[in-house]
Amino acid sequence: MAVTEQPNIAVVVVPFPAQGHLNQLLHLSRLIATYNLPVHVITTTTHHRQATTRIPLPPDTVHFHHHPTPHFPSPPPDPTAGIKFPTQLIPSFQSAMHLRRPFTDLLSTLLPAVKRIVVIYDYLMGPVVQDVGLYDNVEAFMFSCCSAFTSFWYHHEATGRPTLDDELTAIKTELPTNEDCCSIDGLHFIASTDVSFKTFTSGTIHDASRVIEQKFIDLMEQQDEQKLYALGPFNPVEIAHDPSHKRHKLFDWLDQQPPKSVLYVSFGTTTSISNEQVQEIALGLEKSKQRFIWVLRDADKGDIFSGEVRKIELPEGFEERVGENGLVVMDWVPQLEILGHRCTGGFMSHCGWNSCMESLTMGVPVAAWPMHSDQPRNAMLMTRVLKVGMYVRDWSERKGLVSSTVVEGVVRRLMASEEGEEMRRRAAELGDSVRRSMVDGGVTRRELDSFVAYVLR
């Protein structure tokens, strides 16, 4: 479906400021804009700068409305914390709640020119959008940033429904606990965002694909009173190189490697790893003798543009000993482009859902190392259910230091064994299916068409 004339409708997107949440809703904004729908994104000034610095969007497709908020503390992450949830970001999360008035002001500005506004909001931004029920011609859809697998189990644990079949019963016996997934402060913040969304929400949008999670999407549809739209993957499924855009220097090295030979190592924007664990990872990568790109960055602060950034020390002589076999990068990198590169054959990941979807889209298997939040269950989906990955560290062993010997062994298994090759084959097949679902006539494209047709009714 393509909208060729400007419709009398506007879309307002309200993302949550954490990078993984921002990524998903900005990519969804890009997809919706391809239907010639005007898309307006409202965020804080700090996170507008963060988003536009890291996520390139085609010019003039998405209109940003950013607003300053009261000053908030931006403490550094604690790499020694026993619970890895990014508590340092909570002040910045709280600052985003000040968007409630700017949000309603934006609605009032747009409404005279359109017959309807469609609001898509991150579920953690409920307090900001809670006034949509006051407008007759504003319709809201909640965005759930979790996998369908993880969302299903959260719902089942809360309600005890539905009755589980044999397959689900077997999965439940291995399901990672929620213990230590979130800090006390994090739980308090999440509870503070809880509003009765069903009173003003017409349905839920998931960054989920029926190609990947059909069973769990079906189960959620059976138990949810509201319409569910599985519109994922939101991220681009084809990598288009813009000649005017300077490529990251790491591609000079990556382009020279054999196909599927490089392990990409990254633990996302919210994980801070202790110096001791960094040493073990480094030694494990070195001893594995496998090619790698390691993105060695500390976790984000609430304001990534302020204050000093922790300098992470590698073992003495590490880069010299590794030589041309590996590359350590300490700045922001285009992850999707790395995963889509012909020479990338594996991904050591924290299993944030954004990273999982990108690896699935590009057909790259994972070495799963979950750190917090929904990551332990995403890791189980990738390893136990989809069988496109193996654990570096099971969630039950989260308190311990992962030794260099364990890191070495997992890297060898993923990159240089028949077991790893079989996972690469399955991941490639799944990636092909996901990409086909996004073309005209594909299952995801039809669902996106259906969503657009519904809001244009």
VEXDREN-2710 file (C-alpha; in Angstrom, 1 decimal):
% VEXDREN-2710
k/r/px/py/pz
1/MET/0.0/0.0/0.0
2/ALA/1.3/3.4/-0.9
3/VAL/-0.3/6.8/0.1
4/THR/0.3/9.0/-2.9
5/GLU/-1.6/12.1/-1.7
6/GLN/-1.0/13.9/1.5
7/PRO/-3.7/12.5/3.9
8/ASN/-5.6/14.6/6.4
9/ILE/-3.8/12.9/9.3
10/ALA/-0.7/13.4/11.4
11/VAL/1.4/10.9/13.3
12/VAL/3.0/11.9/16.6
13/VAL/5.6/9.6/18.0
14/VAL/6.7/9.8/21.7
15/PRO/9.8/7.7/22.3
16/PHE/11.4/6.8/25.6
17/PRO/14.9/8.3/25.8
18/ALA/17.0/5.1/26.4
19/GLN/18.9/4.4/23.2
20/GLY/17.4/1.0/22.5
21/HIS/13.9/2.5/22.8
22/LEU/14.9/5.5/20.7
23/ASN/16.3/3.3/17.9
24/GLN/13.1/1.3/17.5
25/LEU/10.6/4.2/17.4
26/LEU/12.8/6.3/15.1
27/HIS/13.1/3.4/12.7
28/LEU/9.3/2.9/12.9
29/SER/8.9/6.7/12.2
30/ARG/11.0/6.2/9.0
31/LEU/8.8/3.3/7.9
32/ILE/5.6/5.2/8.5
33/ALA/6.9/8.2/6.6
34/THR/7.4/6.1/3.5
35/TYR/3.6/6.1/3.2
36/ASN/3.7/9.9/2.8
37/LEU/2.3/10.4/6.3
38/PRO/3.7/13.4/8.2
39/VAL/5.5/12.1/11.3
40/HIS/6.3/14.3/14.3
41/VAL/8.7/13.1/17.0
42/ILE/8.6/14.8/20.4
43/THR/11.5/14.4/22.8
44/THR/13.8/16.4/25.1
45/THR/16.5/18.6/23.6
46/THR/19.2/16.4/25.2
47/HIS/17.9/13.2/23.6
48/HIS/17.0/14.8/20.3
49/ARG/20.7/15.6/20.0
50/GLN/21.6/12.0/21.0
51/ALA/19.1/10.5/18.6
52/THR/20.1/12.5/15.5
53/THR/23.8/12.1/16.2
54/ARG/23.5/8.3/16.2
55/ILE/20.6/7.4/14.0
56/PRO/20.8/8.9/10.5
57/LEU/17.3/9.5/9.0
58/PRO/16.5/10.7/5.5
59/PRO/16.1/14.5/5.5
60/ASP/12.6/16.0/5.7
61/THR/10.9/12.7/6.4
62/VAL/10.5/13.1/10.2
63/HIS/9.8/16.4/12.0
64/PHE/11.5/16.7/15.4
65/HIS/10.0/18.8/18.2
66/HIS/12.5/18.9/21.1
67/HIS/12.0/20.7/24.4
68/PRO/14.5/21.6/27.2
69/THR/13.8/20.1/30.5
70/PRO/15.0/21.1/34.0
71/HIS/18.6/20.2/34.7
72/PHE/19.1/16.6/35.8
73/PRO/22.1/14.9/37.3
74/SER/24.1/12.8/34.9
75/PRO/26.2/10.4/37.0
76/PRO/28.7/8.0/35.5
77/PRO/27.7/4.3/35.3
78/ASP/29.1/1.9/38.0
79/PRO/31.0/-0.9/36.3
80/THR/31.2/-2.8/39.6
81/ALA/27.5/-2.8/40.4
82/GLY/26.1/-6.3/41.1
83/ILE/22.9/-5.5/39.2
84/LYS/23.7/-4.2/35.7
85/PHE/20.4/-2.2/35.2
86/PRO/21.5/1.4/34.1
87/THR/20.4/3.2/37.3
88/GLN/22.6/6.2/36.3
89/LEU/20.0/6.9/33.5
90/ILE/17.0/7.3/35.8
91/PRO/17.3/11.1/36.3
92/SER/17.3/11.5/32.5
93/PHE/14.2/9.2/32.3
94/GLN/12.5/11.3/34.9
95/SER/13.3/14.5/33.0
96/ALA/11.4/13.2/30.0
97/MET/8.2/13.1/32.0
98/HIS/8.2/17.0/31.8
99/LEU/7.1/16.6/28.1
100/ARG/3.4/16.2/29.2
101/ARG/2.6/19.9/28.6
102/PRO/4.7/20.2/25.4
103/PHE/3.0/17.1/24.1
104/THR/-0.5/18.5/24.6
105/ASP/0.6/21.8/23.1
106/LEU/1.8/20.0/20.0
107/LEU/-1.5/18.2/19.6
108/SER/-3.3/21.6/19.9
109/THR/-1.0/23.0/17.2
110/LEU/-1.5/20.2/14.8
111/LEU/-5.3/19.5/15.3
112/PRO/-6.7/22.5/13.4
113/ALA/-5.0/21.3/10.2
114/VAL/-5.9/17.6/10.3
115/LYS/-9.0/15.4/10.9
116/ARG/-7.1/13.0/13.2
117/ILE/-3.8/12.6/15.0
118/VAL/-2.4/9.1/15.6
119/VAL/-0.1/9.0/18.6
120/ILE/2.4/6.1/19.0
121/TYR/4.0/6.2/22.4
122/ASP/6.5/4.0/24.2
123/TYR/4.8/2.2/27.1
124/LEU/7.1/4.0/29.6
125/MET/5.8/7.4/28.3
126/GLY/2.2/6.8/29.5
127/PRO/2.4/9.8/31.9
128/VAL/3.3/12.1/29.1
129/VAL/0.4/11.1/26.8
130/GLN/-2.2/10.4/29.4
131/ASP/-4.3/13.4/28.2
132/VAL/-5.0/12.0/24.7
133/GLY/-8.4/10.8/26.0
134/LEU/-9.5/14.4/26.2
135/TYR/-9.5/14.7/22.4
136/ASP/-12.1/13.1/20.3
137/ASN/-10.0/13.0/17.1
138/VAL/-6.7/11.7/18.7
139/GLU/-6.1/8.0/18.6
140/ALA/-3.2/6.4/20.6
141/PHE/-1.3/3.1/20.1
142/MET/1.1/1.9/22.7
143/PHE/4.6/0.6/21.6
144/SER/6.0/-2.4/23.5
145/CYS/9.8/-2.6/23.0
146/CYS/10.1/-6.3/24.1
147/SER/10.1/-9.4/22.0
148/ALA/6.8/-11.2/21.7
149/PHE/8.4/-14.1/23.5
150/THR/9.3/-12.0/26.5
151/SER/6.0/-10.0/26.5
152/PHE/4.1/-13.3/26.5
153/TRP/5.9/-14.7/29.6
154/TYR/5.5/-11.4/31.5
155/HIS/1.8/-11.6/30.8
156/HIS/1.6/-15.3/31.7
157/GLU/3.4/-14.7/35.0
158/ALA/1.0/-11.8/35.9
159/THR/-2.2/-13.6/34.9
160/GLY/-1.6/-17.4/34.9
161/ARG/-3.2/-17.5/31.4
162/PRO/-3.3/-19.3/29.0
163/THR/-2.9/-22.9/30.0
164/LEU/0.5/-24.0/28.7
165/ASP/1.0/-26.8/26.1
166/ASP/3.8/-29.2/26.4
167/GLU/6.3/-27.0/24.4
168/LEU/5.6/-24.0/26.6
169/THR/5.7/-26.1/29.8
170/ALA/9.2/-27.3/28.8
171/ILE/10.3/-23.7/28.1
172/LYS/8.9/-22.5/31.4
173/THR/11.1/-24.9/33.3
174/GLU/14.2/-23.2/31.8
175/LEU/12.8/-19.6/31.8
176/PRO/15.3/-17.2/33.4
177/THR/14.1/-15.6/36.6
178/ASN/13.4/-11.9/36.7
179/GLU/15.7/-11.6/39.8
180/ASP/18.4/-9.0/39.4
181/CYS/17.0/-7.9/36.0
182/CYS/16.2/-4.4/37.4
183/SER/17.5/-2.3/40.3
184/ILE/15.2/-1.2/43.1
185/ASP/15.3/2.4/41.8
186/GLY/14.5/1.1/38.3
187/LEU/11.5/-0.8/39.6
188/HIS/10.3/2.3/41.4
189/PHE/10.7/4.4/38.2
190/ILE/8.8/1.8/36.0
191/ALA/6.0/1.7/38.6
192/SER/5.8/5.5/38.5
193/THR/5.0/5.4/34.7
194/ASP/2.1/3.0/35.1
195/VAL/-1.1/4.5/33.9
196/SER/-4.4/2.9/32.8
197/PHE/-3.3/2.9/29.1
198/LYS/-6.3/0.7/28.0
199/THR/-8.6/3.6/28.7
200/PHE/-7.0/5.7/25.9
201/THR/-5.2/3.2/23.7
202/SER/-6.6/1.5/20.6
203/GLY/-3.9/-1.2/20.3
204/THR/-0.3/-2.3/20.8
205/ILE/2.5/-2.2/18.3
206/HIS/5.4/-4.6/18.6
207/ASP/8.8/-4.6/17.0
208/ALA/8.2/-8.3/16.4
209/SER/8.0/-10.4/13.2
210/ARG/5.6/-13.3/12.6
211/VAL/8.4/-15.0/10.7
212/ILE/10.3/-15.2/13.9
213/GLU/7.7/-15.3/16.7
214/GLN/4.4/-16.4/15.2
215/LYS/3.4/-18.7/18.1
216/PHE/4.0/-16.1/20.8
217/ILE/2.3/-13.3/18.7
218/ASP/-0.7/-15.7/18.3
219/LEU/-0.8/-16.4/22.0
220/MET/-0.8/-12.7/22.9
221/GLU/-3.5/-11.9/20.4
222/GLN/-5.7/-14.6/22.0
223/GLN/-5.3/-13.1/25.5
224/ASP/-5.4/-9.4/24.6
225/GLU/-8.6/-7.5/24.2
226/GLN/-7.0/-4.9/22.0
227/LYS/-5.6/-5.1/18.5
228/LEU/-1.9/-6.2/18.2
229/TYR/0.3/-5.1/15.3
230/ALA/3.5/-7.0/14.7
231/LEU/5.4/-4.6/12.5
232/GLY/9.0/-5.6/13.0
233/PRO/11.7/-5.5/12.1
234/PHE/11.7/-1.7/12.3
235/ASN/15.3/-1.4/11.4
236/PRO/16.3/-1.3/7.7
237/VAL/16.6/-4.7/6.1
238/GLU/18.9/-3.6/3.4
239/ILE/22.1/-1.6/3.9
240/ALA/22.2/1.3/1.5
241/HIS/25.5/3.2/1.3
242/ASP/25.2/6.9/0.9
243/PRO/28.3/8.1/-1.1
244/SER/28.1/11.4/0.6
245/HIS/28.3/9.8/4.0
246/LYS/31.8/9.0/5.3
247/ARG/32.1/5.4/6.4
248/HIS/33.6/4.5/9.7
249/LYS/37.3/3.7/9.5
250/LEU/36.7/0.2/10.9
251/PHE/35.3/-0.8/7.4
252/ASP/38.8/-0.3/5.9
253/TRP/39.8/-3.3/8.1
254/LEU/36.6/-5.3/7.8
255/ASP/36.5/-5.2/4.0
256/GLN/39.8/-7.1/3.9
257/GLN/38.7/-10.1/6.0
258/PRO/37.4/-13.5/4.7
259/PRO/33.6/-13.9/4.4
260/LYS/31.8/-14.7/7.7
261/SER/35.1/-14.8/9.6
262/VAL/34.7/-11.8/12.0
263/LEU/33.1/-11.8/15.5
264/TYR/31.5/-8.5/16.4
265/VAL/31.6/-7.9/20.1
266/SER/29.3/-5.2/21.6
267/PHE/27.3/-5.0/24.8
268/GLY/25.1/-2.1/23.9
269/THR/24.7/1.4/25.4
270/THR/23.5/0.6/28.9
271/THR/26.1/-2.0/30.1
272/SER/29.2/-1.1/32.0
273/ILE/31.7/-3.9/32.4
274/SER/34.2/-4.1/35.3
275/ASN/38.0/-3.7/34.5
276/GLU/38.5/-7.3/35.7
277/GLN/35.9/-8.6/33.3
278/VAL/37.4/-6.5/30.4
279/GLN/40.7/-8.2/31.0
280/GLU/39.2/-11.7/30.8
281/ILE/37.3/-10.9/27.6
282/ALA/40.4/-9.5/26.0
283/LEU/42.5/-12.5/26.9
284/GLY/39.7/-14.9/25.7
285/LEU/39.5/-13.1/22.4
286/GLU/43.3/-13.2/22.0
287/LYS/43.6/-16.9/22.8
288/SER/40.7/-17.8/20.5
289/LYS/42.8/-16.8/17.5
290/GLN/39.6/-15.7/15.8
291/ARG/39.1/-12.3/14.0
292/PHE/37.0/-9.8/15.9
293/ILE/35.8/-6.2/16.2
294/TRP/35.3/-5.2/19.8
295/VAL/33.3/-2.1/20.6
296/LEU/34.7/-1.2/24.0
297/ARG/32.6/1.7/25.2
298/ASP/31.3/2.5/28.7
299/ALA/27.6/2.7/29.2
300/ASP/25.8/5.9/28.4
301/LYS/25.3/8.7/31.0
302/GLY/21.9/10.5/31.1
303/ASP/23.6/13.3/29.0
304/ILE/26.1/11.6/26.7
305/PHE/27.6/15.0/25.8
306/SER/28.5/16.1/29.3
307/GLY/31.3/15.1/31.7
308/GLU/34.2/12.7/31.2
309/VAL/34.1/9.2/29.8
310/ARG/35.8/6.4/31.7
311/LYS/38.9/5.2/30.0
312/ILE/38.9/1.4/29.9
313/GLU/42.3/-0.2/30.1
314/LEU/43.2/-3.3/28.0
315/PRO/45.9/-5.8/29.0
316/GLU/49.3/-4.5/28.4
317/GLY/50.5/-5.3/24.9
318/PHE/47.1/-6.7/23.9
319/GLU/46.6/-4.8/20.6
320/GLU/50.2/-5.5/19.5
321/ARG/49.8/-9.2/20.1
322/VAL/46.5/-9.4/18.3
323/GLY/47.8/-7.4/15.5
324/GLU/45.7/-7.5/12.3
325/ASN/43.6/-10.3/13.8
326/GLY/41.4/-7.9/15.7
327/LEU/40.2/-4.3/16.0
328/VAL/39.2/-2.5/19.2
329/VAL/36.9/0.5/18.7
330/MET/36.1/3.0/21.5
331/ASP/33.5/5.2/19.8
332/TRP/30.0/4.9/18.4
333/VAL/29.7/2.5/15.4
334/PRO/27.0/1.7/12.8
335/GLN/26.0/-1.7/14.3
336/LEU/23.5/-2.6/11.6
337/GLU/26.0/-2.0/8.8
338/ILE/28.6/-4.2/10.6
339/LEU/26.1/-7.0/11.1
340/GLY/25.1/-6.7/7.5
341/HIS/28.7/-6.9/6.2
342/ARG/29.6/-10.0/4.3
343/CYS/32.7/-10.6/6.6
344/THR/30.7/-10.7/9.9
345/GLY/30.0/-14.2/11.0
346/GLY/29.0/-13.9/14.7
347/PHE/27.8/-11.4/17.3
348/MET/28.8/-11.5/21.0
349/SER/25.8/-9.6/22.5
350/HIS/24.0/-8.5/25.6
351/CYS/20.8/-9.5/23.7
352/GLY/18.9/-6.2/24.0
353/TRP/16.0/-6.7/21.7
354/ASN/17.2/-4.0/19.3
355/SER/20.5/-5.9/18.9
356/CYS/18.6/-9.3/18.6
357/MET/16.4/-8.0/15.8
358/GLU/19.3/-6.5/13.9
359/SER/21.3/-9.8/14.1
360/LEU/18.2/-11.8/13.0
361/THR/17.5/-9.4/10.2
362/MET/21.1/-9.8/8.9
363/GLY/21.3/-13.5/9.6
364/VAL/24.1/-13.4/12.2
365/PRO/24.2/-15.9/15.1
366/VAL/24.9/-14.7/18.6
367/ALA/27.1/-15.6/21.6
368/ALA/24.5/-14.5/24.3
369/TRP/25.7/-12.6/27.4
370/PRO/22.5/-11.1/29.0
371/MET/23.1/-8.2/31.5
372/HIS/19.7/-6.9/32.7
373/SER/16.0/-6.1/31.9
374/ASP/14.5/-8.3/29.2
375/GLN/17.9/-9.5/28.0
376/PRO/17.9/-12.9/29.8
377/ARG/14.7/-13.9/28.1
378/ASN/15.7/-12.5/24.8
379/ALA/18.8/-14.6/25.1
380/MET/16.7/-17.7/25.7
381/LEU/14.6/-17.0/22.6
382/MET/17.8/-16.8/20.5
383/THR/19.5/-19.9/21.9
384/ARG/16.8/-22.3/23.2
385/VAL/13.9/-21.5/20.9
386/LEU/15.3/-20.2/17.6
387/LYS/18.6/-22.0/18.0
388/VAL/20.7/-19.3/16.4
389/GLY/23.0/-18.7/19.3
390/MET/24.8/-20.1/22.3
391/TYR/25.4/-18.8/25.8
392/VAL/28.6/-17.1/27.0
393/ARG/27.0/-16.9/30.4
394/ASP/23.7/-18.3/31.5
395/TRP/21.6/-16.0/33.6
396/SER/21.8/-18.4/36.6
397/GLU/25.6/-17.7/36.6
398/ARG/25.2/-13.9/36.5
399/LYS/27.1/-13.2/39.7
400/GLY/30.3/-14.7/38.6
401/LEU/33.3/-13.5/36.6
402/VAL/33.4/-15.1/33.1
403/SER/36.9/-16.4/32.7
404/SER/39.1/-15.9/29.6
405/THR/38.9/-19.7/29.1
406/VAL/35.1/-19.6/28.8
407/VAL/35.3/-16.7/26.4
408/GLU/37.9/-18.4/24.3
409/GLY/35.8/-21.6/24.2
410/VAL/32.6/-19.9/23.2
411/VAL/34.3/-17.8/20.5
412/ARG/35.9/-20.9/19.0
413/ARG/32.6/-22.8/19.1
414/LEU/30.7/-20.0/17.4
415/MET/33.3/-19.1/14.8
416/ALA/35.3/-22.2/14.1
417/SER/33.2/-25.4/14.6
418/GLU/30.5/-27.3/12.9
419/GLU/28.0/-26.3/15.6
420/GLY/28.7/-22.7/14.9
421/GLU/28.4/-23.2/11.2
422/GLU/25.0/-24.8/11.6
423/MET/23.9/-21.8/13.6
424/ARG/25.1/-19.5/10.9
425/ARG/23.1/-21.5/8.3
426/ARG/19.9/-21.3/10.4
427/ALA/20.5/-17.6/11.1
428/ALA/21.0/-16.9/7.4
429/GLU/17.8/-18.8/6.5
430/LEU/15.8/-16.9/9.1
431/GLY/17.3/-13.6/8.0
432/ASP/16.3/-14.3/4.4
433/SER/12.8/-15.0/5.5
434/VAL/12.6/-11.8/7.6
435/ARG/13.8/-9.7/4.7
436/ARG/11.3/-11.3/2.3
437/SER/8.6/-10.5/4.8
438/MET/9.3/-6.8/4.3
439/VAL/8.9/-6.6/0.5
440/ASP/5.5/-5.9/-1.2
441/GLY/3.2/-8.9/-0.5
442/GLY/5.3/-10.1/2.5
443/VAL/3.7/-10.9/5.8
444/THR/5.2/-7.9/7.6
445/ARG/4.6/-5.5/4.7
446/ARG/0.9/-6.6/4.6
447/GLU/0.6/-6.0/8.4
448/LEU/2.2/-2.5/8.1
449/ASP/-0.2/-1.8/5.1
450/SER/-3.1/-2.9/7.3
451/PHE/-2.0/-0.6/10.2
452/VAL/-1.8/2.4/7.9
453/ALA/-5.1/1.6/6.2
454/TYR/-6.7/1.4/9.7
455/VAL/-5.4/4.8/10.8
456/LEU/-6.4/6.4/7.5
457/ARG/-10.0/5.0/7.6
END
